[in-house]
Amino acid sequence: MKLHREGYKYIALATIVMLVAGYCSFTYMPQSALLMWVIYILNFAIFLLWFWVVAFFRLPTRSHTAGHDKIICPADGKVVVIEETYEPEYFKDKRLQVSVFMSPINVHVNRNPISGIIKYMKYHPGKYLVAWHPKSSTENERTTIVIGNDKQEILMRQIAGALARRICFYVKEGDKVNQNDEFGFIRFGSRVDLYLPLGTKVDVKIGDVVKGGVTVIAHH
């Protein structure tokens, strides 16, 4: 397992805080037993925070699923939406929406569901409503990315949540991308929406726990 580059400064900061807190605790140890226990508990809480930060930015080694006819899950998390809906920004027609919610304990790398060309890319600043809020798709900070190939076009939308304050993306219009390569990262919990052509055969159901680069979301 590796650590993602987006986490280096956060891990470094958490490590410094943990070391400074430990040094101060053992250098200036109070005489009061009660205060000693308070300090022990605070140090343990700081250690748990450090451990969570390291775990959040983990980049596990995986055997990815691939296939020209497969649409691979772009993120770890849970499927929370499968429905026909109107997509107003790029397609401006009805699409099949599949949404994956990423909790703060999930891996937060975002991967290309198919290979192709980036046909459209736009970043939208916005609010930080909880990721499952009905208006989060249109009002939260988000990116819209469309990948197209000789068979289809798929729209992906990274959506920031109440905790997520930074959407990272690594592609631009005109880029050629490969299935399962990273296209972005969202810090501290959020959601990724896929907009697929109507009639696409979906291979997951609401409530399924999915893995980015591994789970097959749909076939075409």
C-alpha positions as CSV (number, residue, x, y, z in Angstrom):
1,M,0.0,0.0,0.0
2,K,1.2,3.5,-0.8
3,L,0.1,7.0,0.3
4,H,-1.5,9.4,-2.2
5,R,0.4,12.5,-3.1
6,E,-2.6,14.7,-2.1
7,G,-2.0,13.7,1.5
8,Y,1.7,14.4,2.0
9,K,1.3,17.8,3.6
10,Y,-1.7,16.7,5.8
11,I,0.2,13.6,7.0
12,A,3.3,15.7,7.7
13,L,1.2,18.3,9.7
14,A,-0.6,15.6,11.7
15,T,2.8,13.9,12.4
16,I,4.3,17.2,13.7
17,V,1.2,17.8,15.9
18,M,1.4,14.3,17.4
19,L,5.2,14.5,18.0
20,V,4.9,18.0,19.6
21,A,2.0,16.9,21.8
22,G,3.9,13.8,22.9
23,Y,7.1,15.8,23.6
24,C,5.2,18.4,25.7
25,S,3.3,15.8,27.6
26,F,6.4,13.9,28.8
27,T,8.6,17.0,29.3
28,Y,6.1,19.0,31.3
29,M,4.3,16.1,33.2
30,P,1.9,17.5,35.8
31,Q,1.8,16.3,39.3
32,S,-1.9,15.8,39.4
33,A,-3.1,12.3,38.5
34,L,-6.3,13.7,37.0
35,L,-4.4,16.0,34.7
36,M,-2.1,13.1,33.7
37,W,-5.0,11.1,32.6
38,V,-6.5,14.0,30.7
39,I,-3.2,14.4,28.9
40,Y,-3.0,10.6,28.1
41,I,-6.5,10.8,26.7
42,L,-5.7,13.9,24.6
43,N,-2.6,12.2,23.2
44,F,-4.5,9.1,22.3
45,A,-7.1,11.2,20.5
46,I,-4.3,13.0,18.6
47,F,-2.8,9.6,17.7
48,L,-6.3,8.4,16.4
49,L,-6.5,11.6,14.3
50,W,-3.1,11.0,12.9
51,F,-4.0,7.3,12.1
52,W,-7.2,8.4,10.4
53,V,-5.4,11.0,8.2
54,V,-2.8,8.4,7.1
55,A,-5.6,5.9,6.4
56,F,-7.6,8.5,4.5
57,F,-4.9,9.1,2.0
58,R,-4.0,5.4,1.5
59,L,-3.6,4.1,-2.0
60,P,-4.0,0.3,-1.9
61,T,-2.5,-2.0,-4.5
62,R,-5.3,-3.6,-6.5
63,S,-5.8,-5.7,-9.6
64,H,-8.1,-3.6,-11.7
65,T,-11.0,-4.8,-13.8
66,A,-10.8,-3.8,-17.5
67,G,-12.8,-4.3,-20.7
68,H,-13.9,-2.2,-23.7
69,D,-17.6,-3.2,-23.0
70,K,-17.3,-2.5,-19.2
71,I,-18.0,0.7,-17.3
72,I,-15.8,0.5,-14.2
73,C,-16.7,2.1,-10.9
74,P,-14.8,5.4,-10.5
75,A,-14.7,5.5,-6.7
76,D,-14.9,3.4,-3.5
77,G,-18.1,3.8,-1.5
78,K,-21.8,2.8,-1.6
79,V,-24.3,3.1,-4.5
80,V,-26.9,5.6,-3.3
81,V,-28.7,6.5,-6.5
82,I,-29.8,4.6,-9.7
83,E,-32.4,6.6,-11.6
84,E,-33.3,8.2,-14.9
85,T,-32.9,11.9,-14.7
86,Y,-32.4,15.0,-16.8
87,E,-28.8,16.1,-17.2
88,P,-28.8,19.9,-17.9
89,E,-25.2,20.9,-18.3
90,Y,-23.8,18.8,-21.3
91,F,-26.2,16.3,-22.7
92,K,-29.3,18.3,-22.0
93,D,-31.5,15.2,-22.1
94,K,-32.4,12.2,-20.0
95,R,-29.6,9.9,-18.7
96,L,-29.3,7.1,-16.3
97,Q,-27.6,8.4,-13.1
98,V,-25.6,6.1,-10.9
99,S,-24.2,7.8,-7.8
100,V,-21.5,6.5,-5.4
101,F,-21.2,8.1,-1.9
102,M,-17.7,8.1,-0.4
103,S,-17.6,8.3,3.4
104,P,-14.6,9.7,5.3
105,I,-13.2,6.1,5.7
106,N,-13.2,5.2,2.0
107,V,-10.3,5.5,-0.4
108,H,-10.9,8.8,-2.2
109,V,-9.1,8.3,-5.5
110,N,-11.3,8.8,-8.6
111,R,-10.6,6.6,-11.7
112,N,-11.7,6.7,-15.3
113,P,-14.6,4.3,-15.9
114,I,-13.7,3.9,-19.6
115,S,-10.9,4.8,-22.0
116,G,-11.4,7.7,-24.4
117,I,-11.0,11.4,-24.9
118,I,-12.0,14.1,-22.5
119,K,-14.7,15.9,-24.5
120,Y,-15.7,18.4,-21.8
121,M,-14.3,19.6,-18.5
122,K,-15.6,22.3,-16.2
123,Y,-15.0,23.2,-12.6
124,H,-17.9,24.8,-10.6
125,P,-17.3,26.6,-7.3
126,G,-20.3,26.3,-4.9
127,K,-21.7,25.3,-1.6
128,Y,-20.9,22.4,0.8
129,L,-24.2,20.8,1.4
130,V,-24.1,17.2,2.6
131,A,-23.4,14.9,-0.3
132,W,-26.8,13.2,-0.2
133,H,-28.7,16.5,-0.3
134,P,-31.0,16.7,-3.4
135,K,-29.4,20.0,-4.5
136,S,-25.8,19.0,-4.0
137,S,-25.5,18.0,-7.7
138,T,-26.3,21.5,-8.8
139,E,-25.3,23.8,-5.9
140,N,-22.1,22.2,-4.4
141,E,-18.6,22.7,-5.5
142,R,-18.2,20.2,-8.3
143,T,-16.5,19.2,-11.6
144,T,-18.1,17.9,-14.7
145,I,-16.0,15.6,-16.9
146,V,-17.1,13.9,-20.1
147,I,-15.2,10.9,-21.5
148,G,-16.1,9.7,-25.0
149,N,-14.9,6.9,-27.3
150,D,-16.2,5.2,-30.4
151,K,-19.1,3.6,-28.5
152,Q,-20.4,6.2,-26.1
153,E,-19.9,9.3,-23.9
154,I,-20.1,9.2,-20.1
155,L,-20.4,12.2,-17.9
156,M,-18.8,12.1,-14.4
157,R,-19.4,14.6,-11.7
158,Q,-17.2,15.0,-8.6
159,I,-19.3,16.6,-5.9
160,A,-17.9,18.1,-2.7
161,G,-19.7,17.3,0.6
162,A,-20.0,19.0,4.0
163,L,-16.5,17.8,5.0
164,A,-14.9,17.9,1.5
165,R,-13.3,21.3,0.9
166,R,-11.1,20.5,-2.1
167,I,-11.8,18.7,-5.3
168,C,-8.7,17.8,-7.2
169,F,-8.7,16.9,-10.9
170,Y,-5.9,15.9,-13.2
171,V,-7.4,16.1,-16.7
172,K,-8.4,18.7,-19.2
173,E,-10.3,18.8,-22.5
174,G,-8.6,16.9,-25.3
175,D,-6.6,14.6,-23.0
176,K,-6.6,10.9,-24.0
177,V,-7.2,8.8,-20.9
178,N,-7.1,5.1,-20.1
179,Q,-9.6,3.1,-18.1
180,N,-8.8,3.0,-14.4
181,D,-6.2,5.7,-14.5
182,E,-6.7,8.5,-11.9
183,F,-8.7,11.5,-13.0
184,G,-9.1,13.1,-9.6
185,F,-9.3,13.0,-5.8
186,I,-11.7,14.5,-3.3
187,R,-10.5,15.3,0.2
188,F,-12.6,14.2,3.2
189,G,-15.8,12.6,2.0
190,S,-18.1,13.3,-1.0
191,R,-19.8,11.7,-4.0
192,V,-19.3,10.8,-7.7
193,D,-22.1,10.7,-10.1
194,L,-22.1,8.9,-13.5
195,Y,-24.5,9.8,-16.2
196,L,-24.9,6.9,-18.7
197,P,-26.9,6.4,-21.9
198,L,-30.5,5.2,-21.3
199,G,-30.7,1.5,-21.8
200,T,-27.3,0.8,-20.3
201,K,-27.3,-2.5,-18.4
202,V,-26.5,-1.7,-14.8
203,D,-24.7,-4.4,-12.8
204,V,-25.1,-2.9,-9.3
205,K,-28.0,-2.0,-7.1
206,I,-28.7,0.7,-4.4
207,G,-26.8,-0.2,-1.2
208,D,-24.0,-2.1,-2.9
209,V,-20.5,-1.4,-1.6
210,V,-18.3,-0.8,-4.6
211,K,-14.5,-0.4,-5.2
212,G,-13.0,2.1,-7.7
213,G,-11.2,0.4,-10.5
214,V,-12.6,-3.0,-9.5
215,T,-16.4,-3.1,-9.5
216,V,-18.2,-3.2,-12.8
217,I,-20.9,-0.6,-12.7
218,A,-22.5,-1.4,-16.0
219,H,-22.1,-2.9,-19.5
220,H,-22.8,-1.4,-22.9
